[in-house]
């Protein structure tokens, strides 16, 4: 029988569970084949009780995965059936509606047994570079075109891997070794989590997790409800417009604080798009919950109970509640803007708390490289799929500047040039911060980036652009200025679109400027020393220093002189 424990002991166990899933996540980072996982951290890991309630999540990872995966384990339990679960099992899916929102995310769940009894589950998700179909982009018109679909099923049954499934997967993707390697990495990281859990259970004399689960869930629920109860009991509406694919998209939201819950309703939001930027509700919920939770209760660890008081609703077949078979490959583009829309409403309920709008969605692109077709190609020319994750600037906060080239809300890291170039015959000619891209304000928006990408000699490529903020830049809050918008063009001057698959001939490059975050508050209230510091660091130009912040010609000259002398400001 399990021992009785004090509240202090349960708190220690809770912290231990968080460390267990963090080690689980780090194991995935160390063993993954895809650069999206290894370098960008586009993953999640968590531990669940026998009912499928998330007890702890790794700090490493993205809320879009973790908060969506919180619902996924219950689907696995329902589909597989408890009577069919055995030691040594591993389950798999990439179902967008029962997983984490698109086919490019592989979710794997492993039941955890202790002394012959099921005690919980470990789950993890990773974004993989290729799943077949049209490739990672918005061009598909249904989910059937977007790649291989793997329903919830057993990858391993009592320790025996389903080799037929492995062959099917290999036969349907462009990078089979990479994908199968990632799948085994996912399974291994769950196994690491299981081992550490059993160590903890042995140490504390636990036969099951019911008691610690009740402690975690009850305390998290009460703490979250207490935070909600302290808010004004009222409602507010917000909206924002984004580029969309061919036509603009409007997100409309009403946030209502109602006693022990916050209801977020997306009625009035645009309907489905013909292209693959639609967002399943599970992913919308993930980012709407995340936005509110980090605003009012950031210190409470993420779990099923701390997320439960945030209720999210949206009309069916709106762009934030896409139903099967809508194309959803780039669901992150819309999903990453959900927090900005929610904050537009929440700022009217609790002023002075949430940041200004930022770049929103990740500035990702994937290049499909191949030997040139306009002339003989070198003998060593090859085909390759290379995905790189990049970020614009985040929005300014009430008391702090926005972060440069940092992804909010996804938290996914910008990938190093070296890792990208190692993955295939691609060359990153330029990657640097974009001056003047952060919106002016009492606190300044974070800077975007410049990037210039081409192929190695003898190659041409298609680029899958996955950008936004081309027409609708980040909006300032409480008097702050807008961030810079996104631009993209070919080196020969040919126009390009912020979304979609586009051909780049041999010898040409793609020149991109990623958006900046918006400013917060009146720029005239910015501390003058901060303006001088930004000028000295090259974050703003002399023109911006004078136009936006009122720095005099003499003050600008003094800063430039100090920089020339190597002095720090």
C-alpha positions as CSV (number, residue, x, y, z in Angstrom):
1,X,0.0,0.0,0.0
2,X,1.1,3.5,-0.7
3,X,2.3,5.5,2.3
4,X,0.5,8.6,3.6
5,X,2.5,11.8,3.0
6,X,2.5,15.3,4.2
7,X,1.7,18.4,2.1
8,X,5.4,19.2,2.0
9,X,6.2,15.7,0.7
10,X,3.5,16.1,-2.0
11,X,5.0,19.4,-3.0
12,X,8.4,17.8,-3.3
13,X,6.9,15.0,-5.5
14,X,5.2,17.7,-7.6
15,X,8.5,19.4,-8.2
16,X,10.0,16.0,-9.0
17,X,7.4,15.3,-11.6
18,X,8.2,18.6,-13.3
19,X,11.9,17.6,-13.3
20,X,11.0,14.2,-14.7
21,X,9.2,15.6,-17.7
22,X,11.9,18.1,-18.3
23,X,14.4,15.3,-18.5
24,X,12.0,13.6,-20.8
25,X,12.0,16.7,-23.1
26,X,15.8,17.1,-23.0
27,X,16.2,13.4,-24.0
28,X,14.1,14.2,-27.1
29,X,16.2,17.3,-27.9
30,X,19.4,15.2,-27.6
31,X,18.2,12.3,-29.8
32,X,15.9,13.9,-32.4
33,X,16.9,13.8,-36.0
34,X,15.0,16.9,-37.2
35,X,16.5,20.4,-36.7
36,X,13.1,21.7,-35.8
37,X,13.3,19.7,-32.6
38,X,17.0,19.6,-32.0
39,X,17.7,23.2,-32.6
40,X,14.4,25.1,-32.3
41,X,12.7,23.1,-29.5
42,X,9.5,22.6,-31.3
43,X,8.3,19.8,-29.0
44,X,6.4,19.0,-25.8
45,X,6.5,16.4,-23.0
46,X,4.2,15.6,-20.2
47,X,3.0,13.1,-17.6
48,X,-0.6,12.1,-17.1
49,X,-2.7,10.2,-14.6
50,X,-4.7,7.1,-15.5
51,X,-7.7,9.2,-16.5
52,X,-5.6,11.2,-19.0
53,X,-5.3,14.4,-16.9
54,X,-2.1,16.2,-17.4
55,X,-0.2,16.4,-14.1
56,X,3.0,18.1,-15.3
57,X,4.6,19.5,-18.4
58,X,8.2,20.2,-19.4
59,X,9.3,23.8,-19.4
60,X,11.1,23.0,-22.6
61,X,8.7,23.1,-25.5
62,X,5.8,25.2,-27.0
63,X,2.4,25.8,-25.4
64,X,0.7,25.0,-28.7
65,X,1.9,21.4,-28.4
66,X,1.6,21.0,-24.6
67,X,-1.8,22.6,-24.1
68,X,-3.2,20.7,-27.2
69,X,-1.6,17.5,-26.1
70,X,-3.4,17.9,-22.7
71,X,-6.6,16.8,-24.5
72,X,-4.9,14.2,-26.7
73,X,-4.2,11.5,-24.1
74,X,-7.9,11.1,-23.4
75,X,-8.4,10.3,-27.1
76,X,-5.7,7.7,-27.0
77,X,-7.3,6.0,-24.0
78,X,-10.7,6.0,-25.7
79,X,-9.3,4.7,-29.1
80,X,-6.9,2.1,-27.8
81,X,-9.1,0.9,-24.9
82,X,-7.7,0.2,-21.4
83,X,-8.2,-3.5,-21.8
84,X,-5.8,-3.4,-24.8
85,X,-3.0,-1.6,-23.0
86,X,0.1,-3.5,-21.9
87,X,3.6,-3.0,-20.7
88,X,5.9,-2.3,-23.6
89,X,3.2,-0.5,-25.6
90,X,3.8,2.7,-27.5
91,X,1.0,4.6,-29.3
92,X,1.2,7.0,-32.2
93,X,-0.9,9.5,-34.1
94,X,-0.6,12.7,-36.1
95,X,-4.4,13.3,-36.3
96,X,-4.9,17.1,-36.4
97,X,-8.1,16.9,-34.4
98,X,-7.1,14.3,-31.8
99,X,-3.4,15.4,-31.7
100,X,-2.0,18.9,-31.8
101,X,-3.5,20.5,-34.9
102,X,-1.7,19.3,-38.1
103,X,-0.2,16.3,-39.7
104,X,3.4,17.5,-39.2
105,X,3.2,16.9,-35.5
106,X,3.8,13.3,-34.3
107,X,2.3,12.6,-30.9
108,X,3.3,9.4,-29.0
109,X,1.9,8.1,-25.8
110,X,3.3,5.4,-23.6
111,X,1.4,3.7,-20.7
112,X,3.4,3.5,-17.5
113,X,3.1,0.4,-15.5
114,X,4.4,-0.1,-11.9
115,X,4.4,-3.6,-10.4
116,X,2.0,-4.8,-13.1
117,X,-0.5,-2.0,-12.7
118,X,-1.2,1.0,-15.0
119,X,-0.2,4.1,-13.0
120,X,-0.2,6.8,-15.7
121,X,0.9,7.9,-19.2
122,X,3.8,9.8,-20.7
123,X,3.2,11.8,-23.9
124,X,5.4,13.8,-26.2
125,X,5.0,15.6,-29.5
126,X,7.5,16.8,-32.1
127,X,7.2,18.7,-35.3
128,X,8.8,16.7,-38.2
129,X,10.2,18.2,-41.3
130,X,8.2,16.2,-43.9
131,X,5.1,14.0,-43.8
132,X,4.7,13.6,-47.5
133,X,1.8,15.2,-49.5
134,X,2.4,18.7,-50.9
135,X,5.0,19.4,-48.2
136,X,4.9,21.8,-45.3
137,X,2.9,24.8,-46.7
138,X,-0.5,26.4,-47.2
139,X,-1.2,25.3,-50.8
140,X,-3.4,22.3,-50.1
141,X,-7.1,22.6,-50.3
142,X,-7.9,19.7,-48.0
143,X,-6.2,17.7,-45.3
144,X,-6.0,14.8,-47.7
145,X,-3.4,16.7,-49.7
146,X,-1.2,17.6,-46.8
147,X,0.5,14.3,-46.1
148,X,0.3,10.9,-44.6
149,X,-2.4,10.4,-41.9
150,X,-1.6,8.1,-39.0
151,X,-4.7,7.3,-36.9
152,X,-4.3,6.6,-33.2
153,X,-2.8,3.1,-33.2
154,X,0.0,1.0,-31.6
155,X,3.5,1.7,-32.8
156,X,4.7,-1.0,-30.5
157,X,2.6,-3.8,-29.0
158,X,4.2,-5.3,-25.9
159,X,7.6,-4.2,-27.0
160,X,7.3,-5.4,-30.6
161,X,7.4,-2.5,-33.2
162,X,4.8,-2.7,-36.0
163,X,7.2,-3.0,-38.9
164,X,4.4,-2.8,-41.5
165,X,3.6,0.7,-40.1
166,X,7.2,1.6,-40.4
167,X,7.3,0.5,-44.1
168,X,4.2,2.5,-44.8
169,X,5.6,5.6,-43.3
170,X,8.9,5.2,-45.1
171,X,7.1,4.8,-48.4
172,X,5.2,8.0,-48.1
173,X,7.7,10.7,-47.1
174,X,10.7,12.4,-48.6
175,X,13.0,12.0,-45.6
176,X,12.3,8.5,-44.3
177,X,15.4,8.1,-42.2
178,X,14.8,11.4,-40.5
179,X,11.2,10.7,-39.7
180,X,11.7,7.2,-38.4
181,X,14.6,8.5,-36.3
182,X,12.4,11.1,-34.8
183,X,9.7,8.5,-34.0
184,X,12.1,6.4,-32.2
185,X,13.4,9.5,-30.4
186,X,9.9,10.2,-29.2
187,X,9.4,6.7,-28.0
188,X,12.7,6.8,-26.2
189,X,12.0,10.0,-24.4
190,X,8.8,8.6,-23.0
191,X,10.7,5.6,-21.8
192,X,13.2,7.9,-20.0
193,X,10.2,9.6,-18.3
194,X,8.8,6.3,-17.3
195,X,12.1,5.2,-15.7
196,X,12.4,8.4,-13.7
197,X,8.8,8.1,-12.5
198,X,9.3,4.6,-11.2
199,X,12.4,5.8,-9.4
200,X,10.3,8.5,-7.7
201,X,7.5,6.1,-6.8
202,X,10.0,3.6,-5.3
203,X,11.7,6.4,-3.3
204,X,8.4,7.7,-1.8
205,X,6.7,4.3,-1.4
206,X,3.9,4.9,-4.0
207,X,1.8,2.2,-5.5
208,X,-0.2,4.6,-7.6
209,X,-0.3,8.3,-8.5
210,X,-3.9,9.0,-7.3
211,X,-3.0,10.9,-4.1
212,X,-0.3,13.1,-5.7
213,X,-2.6,13.6,-8.7
214,X,-5.4,14.8,-6.4
215,X,-3.0,17.1,-4.6
216,X,-1.7,18.7,-7.8
217,X,-5.0,19.1,-9.5
218,X,-6.9,20.4,-6.5
219,X,-4.3,22.9,-5.5
220,X,-3.8,24.1,-9.1
221,X,-7.6,24.5,-9.5
222,X,-8.0,26.5,-6.3
223,X,-5.0,28.7,-7.1
224,X,-6.3,29.5,-10.6
225,X,-9.9,30.2,-9.4
226,X,-8.5,32.5,-6.7
227,X,-6.6,34.5,-9.4
228,X,-9.7,34.7,-11.6
229,X,-11.9,35.8,-8.7
230,X,-9.6,38.8,-8.1
231,X,-10.3,40.1,-11.6
232,X,-13.1,42.6,-12.4
233,X,-16.3,40.5,-13.1
234,X,-17.0,41.9,-16.6
235,X,-16.7,41.4,-20.3
236,X,-14.8,43.0,-23.2
237,X,-14.5,42.5,-26.9
238,X,-11.4,42.6,-29.1
239,X,-10.5,42.0,-32.7
240,X,-7.5,42.1,-35.1
241,X,-7.0,41.6,-38.8
242,X,-4.2,39.5,-40.3
243,X,-3.1,39.0,-43.9
244,X,-4.7,35.6,-44.5
245,X,-3.7,33.8,-47.7
246,X,-5.6,35.6,-50.5
247,X,-8.0,37.7,-48.4
248,X,-7.6,39.3,-45.0
249,X,-8.8,37.4,-41.9
250,X,-10.5,39.0,-38.9
251,X,-10.3,37.4,-35.4
252,X,-13.1,38.6,-33.1
253,X,-13.2,37.6,-29.5
254,X,-15.2,38.4,-26.4
255,X,-13.5,37.7,-23.0
256,X,-15.9,37.3,-20.0
257,X,-14.8,36.9,-16.4
258,X,-17.5,34.9,-14.8
259,X,-16.9,34.0,-11.1
260,X,-14.5,31.0,-11.2
261,X,-14.0,30.9,-14.9
262,X,-13.0,33.0,-17.9
263,X,-15.0,32.4,-21.1
264,X,-13.5,33.3,-24.4
265,X,-15.8,33.3,-27.4
266,X,-14.7,33.7,-31.0
267,X,-18.1,34.3,-32.5
268,X,-17.8,36.7,-35.5
269,X,-14.4,35.4,-36.6
270,X,-13.8,34.8,-40.3
271,X,-14.8,31.5,-41.8
272,X,-12.6,28.8,-43.3
273,X,-9.9,29.7,-45.8
274,X,-9.5,27.7,-49.0
275,X,-5.9,27.2,-48.2
276,X,-4.1,25.4,-45.3
277,X,-4.0,28.2,-42.7
278,X,-7.2,27.0,-40.8
279,X,-6.9,26.2,-37.2
280,X,-8.6,23.3,-35.3
281,X,-10.2,24.3,-32.0
282,X,-7.8,22.2,-30.0
283,X,-4.9,24.5,-31.1
284,X,-7.0,27.7,-30.7
285,X,-7.8,26.6,-27.1
286,X,-4.1,25.9,-26.5
287,X,-3.1,29.5,-27.2
288,X,-6.1,31.2,-25.9
289,X,-5.7,29.4,-22.5
290,X,-1.9,30.1,-22.6
291,X,-2.5,33.9,-23.2
292,X,-4.8,34.3,-20.2
293,X,-2.9,32.0,-17.9
294,X,0.4,33.8,-18.4
295,X,-1.4,37.1,-17.8
296,X,-3.1,36.3,-14.5
297,X,-1.5,33.1,-13.1
298,X,2.0,32.6,-14.6
299,X,3.4,31.1,-11.4
300,X,0.9,28.2,-11.3
301,X,2.4,25.2,-13.2
302,X,0.5,24.0,-16.3
303,X,-1.7,21.0,-15.8
304,X,-5.3,19.9,-16.5
305,X,-6.7,21.7,-13.5
306,X,-4.9,25.0,-14.0
307,X,-6.2,25.1,-17.6
308,X,-9.7,24.0,-16.9
309,X,-11.2,27.3,-15.7
310,X,-10.4,28.8,-19.2
311,X,-13.3,27.9,-21.4
312,X,-12.9,28.5,-25.2
313,X,-15.7,28.5,-27.7
314,X,-15.8,29.2,-31.4
315,X,-18.4,28.6,-34.2
316,X,-17.8,25.4,-36.2
317,X,-16.0,25.9,-39.5
318,X,-14.7,29.3,-38.4
319,X,-11.0,29.7,-39.1
320,X,-10.3,29.0,-35.4
321,X,-12.5,25.9,-35.3
322,X,-11.8,24.1,-38.5
323,X,-13.5,20.8,-38.9
324,X,-12.3,17.8,-41.0
325,X,-11.3,17.8,-43.9
326,X,-10.2,21.4,-43.9
327,X,-6.5,22.0,-44.8
328,X,-4.6,22.8,-41.5
329,X,-0.9,22.4,-42.3
330,X,-0.1,26.0,-41.3
331,X,-2.6,26.2,-38.4
332,X,0.1,27.9,-36.4
333,X,-0.1,31.1,-38.4
334,X,-3.7,31.8,-37.1
335,X,-3.1,30.1,-33.8
336,X,-0.1,32.3,-32.9
337,X,-2.3,35.4,-33.4
338,X,-4.9,34.2,-31.0
339,X,-3.1,35.7,-27.9
340,X,-2.9,39.1,-29.5
341,X,-6.6,39.1,-30.2
342,X,-7.4,37.9,-26.7
343,X,-5.2,40.6,-25.2
344,X,-7.0,43.3,-27.2
345,X,-10.0,42.4,-25.2
346,X,-8.3,41.6,-21.9
347,X,-6.5,44.9,-21.8
348,X,-9.9,46.6,-21.4
349,X,-10.6,44.4,-18.4
350,X,-7.2,44.7,-16.7
351,X,-5.4,47.8,-18.1
352,X,-1.6,47.9,-17.9
353,X,-0.9,44.2,-17.7
354,X,-0.6,42.6,-21.2
355,X,2.0,43.5,-23.9
356,X,1.4,45.2,-27.2
357,X,1.1,43.1,-30.3
358,X,4.1,41.3,-31.6
359,X,5.2,39.5,-34.8
360,X,2.8,36.8,-33.9
361,X,3.4,33.7,-36.0
362,X,6.9,32.3,-36.4
363,X,8.8,33.5,-39.5
364,X,9.3,30.0,-40.8
365,X,10.2,28.9,-44.3
366,X,11.0,25.5,-45.9
367,X,13.2,25.1,-48.9
368,X,12.9,22.1,-51.3
369,X,16.3,22.0,-53.0
370,X,17.1,20.0,-56.1
371,X,19.7,19.9,-58.9
372,X,19.3,22.9,-61.3
373,X,17.1,22.2,-64.3
374,X,18.1,25.0,-66.6
375,X,21.6,23.6,-67.3
376,X,23.7,20.5,-66.4
377,X,24.0,20.1,-62.6
378,X,27.2,19.1,-60.7
379,X,27.5,15.4,-60.0
380,X,27.2,16.0,-56.2
381,X,23.9,18.0,-56.5
382,X,21.2,16.5,-54.4
383,X,17.6,16.8,-53.3
384,X,17.0,18.0,-49.7
385,X,14.2,19.4,-47.5
386,X,15.4,22.1,-45.1
387,X,13.1,23.8,-42.6
388,X,14.2,26.8,-40.6
389,X,12.5,28.5,-37.7
390,X,13.0,32.2,-37.2
391,X,11.2,35.0,-35.3
392,X,10.2,38.6,-35.6
393,X,10.1,40.9,-32.6
394,X,7.8,40.5,-29.6
395,X,5.5,43.4,-28.4
396,X,6.6,45.9,-25.8
397,X,5.5,45.2,-22.3
398,X,4.2,47.8,-19.9
399,X,7.5,48.1,-18.1
400,X,10.0,46.5,-20.5
401,X,10.9,46.6,-24.1
402,X,9.9,43.9,-26.4
403,X,12.4,41.1,-27.1
404,X,14.3,41.1,-30.3
405,X,13.9,38.3,-32.7
406,X,12.1,36.2,-30.0
407,X,9.0,34.2,-30.6
408,X,5.9,35.0,-28.6
409,X,3.6,33.2,-27.9
410,X,5.2,30.0,-29.3
411,X,8.5,30.2,-27.4
412,X,10.2,28.2,-30.3
413,X,13.8,29.2,-30.7
414,X,15.4,30.8,-33.7
415,X,17.6,28.2,-35.4
416,X,21.4,28.9,-35.9
417,X,22.6,29.4,-39.4
418,X,25.2,26.6,-39.0
419,X,22.5,24.1,-38.2
420,X,20.3,25.1,-41.1
421,X,23.2,25.0,-43.6
422,X,24.3,21.6,-42.3
423,X,20.8,20.2,-43.0
424,X,21.1,20.6,-46.8
425,X,22.7,22.6,-49.7
426,X,21.3,25.9,-48.6
427,X,23.2,29.2,-47.9
428,X,22.1,31.9,-45.4
429,X,23.8,34.9,-46.8
430,X,22.5,37.3,-44.2
431,X,20.8,37.1,-40.8
432,X,20.8,40.2,-38.6
433,X,18.5,42.4,-36.5
434,X,16.4,44.9,-38.4
435,X,16.8,48.5,-37.2
436,X,13.8,50.6,-36.7
437,X,11.4,47.6,-37.0
438,X,10.3,47.8,-33.3
439,X,7.4,50.2,-32.8
440,X,8.2,53.4,-30.9
441,X,6.8,53.8,-27.4
442,X,7.5,54.5,-23.7
443,X,8.7,50.9,-24.0
444,X,10.0,49.9,-27.5
445,X,8.8,46.9,-29.5
446,X,11.3,44.1,-30.2
447,X,13.3,44.1,-33.5
448,X,12.6,41.8,-36.4
449,X,15.3,40.3,-38.6
450,X,16.8,40.5,-42.1
451,X,17.4,37.2,-43.8
452,X,18.8,36.4,-47.2
453,X,18.7,32.8,-48.4
454,X,20.0,31.0,-51.5
455,X,21.1,27.6,-52.7
456,X,24.6,26.1,-53.2
457,X,26.0,26.2,-56.7
458,X,24.2,23.8,-59.0
459,X,20.9,23.9,-57.1
460,X,17.5,25.6,-57.5
461,X,14.7,25.4,-55.0
462,X,11.1,26.0,-54.1
463,X,10.5,28.1,-51.0
464,X,7.4,27.6,-48.8
465,X,6.7,31.0,-47.3
466,X,4.8,31.0,-44.0
467,X,4.7,34.6,-43.0
468,X,2.1,37.2,-42.0
469,X,2.1,40.9,-41.0
470,X,2.8,41.8,-44.7
471,X,-0.2,44.2,-44.8
472,X,-1.2,44.4,-41.2
473,X,1.8,45.1,-38.9
474,X,1.7,44.8,-35.1
475,X,-0.4,47.5,-33.5
476,X,0.8,49.6,-30.6
477,X,-0.9,49.7,-27.2
478,X,-1.8,52.8,-25.2
479,X,-0.2,55.3,-27.6
480,X,2.7,53.0,-28.8
481,X,3.6,52.9,-32.5
482,X,3.2,50.0,-34.9
483,X,6.0,47.5,-35.7
484,X,7.4,47.2,-39.2
485,X,5.6,44.9,-41.6
486,X,7.0,41.8,-43.4
487,X,8.6,42.1,-46.8
488,X,9.9,39.4,-49.2
489,X,11.4,39.6,-52.7
490,X,13.7,37.8,-55.0
491,X,17.2,39.2,-55.6
492,X,16.4,39.9,-59.2
493,X,13.5,42.1,-58.0
494,X,10.7,39.7,-58.7
495,X,7.8,40.1,-56.4
496,X,7.0,37.3,-53.9
497,X,4.1,36.5,-51.6
498,X,4.2,36.2,-47.8
499,X,2.6,32.8,-48.1
500,X,2.8,29.9,-50.5
501,X,5.1,27.7,-52.6
502,X,7.3,29.8,-54.9
503,X,10.1,28.9,-57.3
504,X,13.6,30.4,-57.0
505,X,15.9,29.7,-60.0
506,X,19.5,28.9,-59.9
507,X,21.7,31.7,-58.8
508,X,18.9,33.8,-57.2
509,X,18.2,34.5,-53.5
510,X,15.2,35.4,-51.4
511,X,15.5,38.6,-49.4
512,X,13.2,38.7,-46.3
513,X,12.5,41.3,-43.6
514,X,10.6,40.0,-40.6
515,X,8.2,42.1,-38.6
516,X,8.9,44.0,-35.4
517,X,6.8,44.1,-32.3
518,X,4.7,47.2,-31.5
519,X,5.5,49.8,-28.9
520,X,3.7,50.5,-25.6
521,X,2.8,53.9,-24.3
522,X,3.6,57.4,-25.6
523,X,7.1,57.6,-27.2
524,X,7.6,61.1,-25.6
525,X,7.7,59.4,-22.2
526,X,10.6,57.1,-23.0
527,X,13.6,57.6,-20.8
528,X,16.1,59.6,-22.9
529,X,19.0,57.4,-21.8
530,X,17.2,54.4,-23.2
531,X,16.8,56.2,-26.5
532,X,20.5,57.0,-26.6
533,X,21.3,53.4,-25.8
534,X,19.1,52.1,-28.6
535,X,20.8,54.6,-31.0
536,X,24.3,53.5,-29.9
537,X,23.4,49.8,-30.4
538,X,22.0,50.4,-33.8
539,X,18.4,49.4,-32.8
540,X,17.1,52.7,-34.1
541,X,18.4,55.1,-36.7
542,X,19.3,58.8,-36.1
543,X,16.1,59.7,-38.1
544,X,14.0,57.6,-35.7
545,X,15.7,59.0,-32.6
546,X,14.8,62.5,-33.8
547,X,11.4,61.8,-35.3
548,X,9.9,59.4,-32.8
549,X,11.7,60.4,-29.6
550,X,12.7,64.0,-30.0
551,X,16.4,63.6,-29.7
552,X,18.2,66.8,-30.8
553,X,20.8,66.9,-33.5
554,X,23.5,67.7,-30.9
555,X,22.4,64.7,-28.7
556,X,22.5,62.4,-31.7
557,X,26.0,63.7,-32.7
558,X,27.2,63.1,-29.1
559,X,26.0,59.5,-29.2
560,X,27.7,58.9,-32.5
561,X,31.0,60.4,-31.2
562,X,30.8,58.1,-28.1
563,X,30.3,55.0,-30.3
564,X,33.2,56.0,-32.5
565,X,35.4,56.2,-29.4
566,X,34.2,52.8,-28.2
567,X,32.5,54.1,-25.2
568,X,29.5,52.3,-23.7
569,X,26.2,54.0,-23.2
